[in-house]
């Protein structure tokens, strides 16, 4: 039985050696077959290590067996219990198997050395590649938001490069982790990007840009307090980092601290007067403060500095809408869409502008396009409902408003528009109930309801007067 098991292990070892040879072959035909160096490492080095380990183990076991049989023969000779020649035969067979295992291990080691040479050459090439690659990346901005579309496309190459470097055991530096984070950020994988930035900070705690990018990723993950803290750390480390001031302003706006946000954006502009995104974000903060003329001026400055900045055109349209300049707003939204056809919010606002111009069919088409692009955009569903209401398609309108509320239960405007719909169709109880809900979410709807023609039939109603008083 021992002999049979030894043969089985040796056969297994031979199979593994064949795999080694195959791995060597695929490494030599890498370019032809489209295989990567990672494939070589996985197939060749993994199989080599396993085969040598098994063969050495077999040789060791056989050596131990020979020693045991020698002792047994000595005992048998003393006791005279069995035929000593029979046991000597066992020992000779064990010695032969041991020598065969050692020979196979030697052959495997020779195969390993052959493949290792190829791997070493690939490692050398990769080390040169990483040096050249890092030089290229120095031309990239450190902020993921500042990457051009062409640079974002090149980020696909980055992911494969870093996997290759790690496959060869080459250590990544803090800049590499920043680039990896930016690659993931550009693909919308903000949680993974965050890990990249945190690794960069771990390697280089005073890396201001890494702290700033960490904050940007945290904002995308809606962790605005944490984002603000990260941006402030970046500013502490590098007070003249304009991008950190701008991003701090974005986080402050999300926290509804608009005056502080405005101050941060103005600081970014002071440090970098041609910073188009900072001008645009300044305009957004001014709009939140209802300073629409100033906001419009800021957005136009952003467009002057960077004419292809879709977001600036979008925000310009929003400011123009607040100023009731709907034709101009429509033009701005269409420009934003031209620059970025998948900007769902621009399609939605285009629909709102068209609705104000009483082009309801066109408005409905725009809102439906927004929903197609972004099915969970609650405002688009709500605005679709408003247009359907104008088209007297009340059942469809109700369904749209309910979808908006399903997506965003605290969307006060959707509750208000739903109340308007019920008021128009003579359903007082539901109109009052939904209006109460809207007012509970935002008290401004008390005054709006008092002058909204949709509630005209309820203005003298006691229940209506009670909830709007």
PEZI-V578266 format. One record per helix or strand. SS is the DSSP state (helix for helix, strand for strand). FROM is the first residue (numbers start at 0). TO is the last residue. If there is no record, write none. Layout:
BEGIN
SS:FROM:TO
SS:FROM:TO
END
This chain:
BEGIN
helix:1:27
helix:29:32
helix:36:78
helix:83:136
helix:143:145
helix:148:166
helix:173:185
helix:189:202
helix:207:219
helix:223:236
helix:241:253
helix:257:270
helix:275:287
helix:291:304
helix:309:321
helix:325:338
helix:343:355
helix:359:372
helix:377:389
helix:393:406
helix:411:423
helix:427:440
helix:444:450
helix:452:457
helix:461:467
END
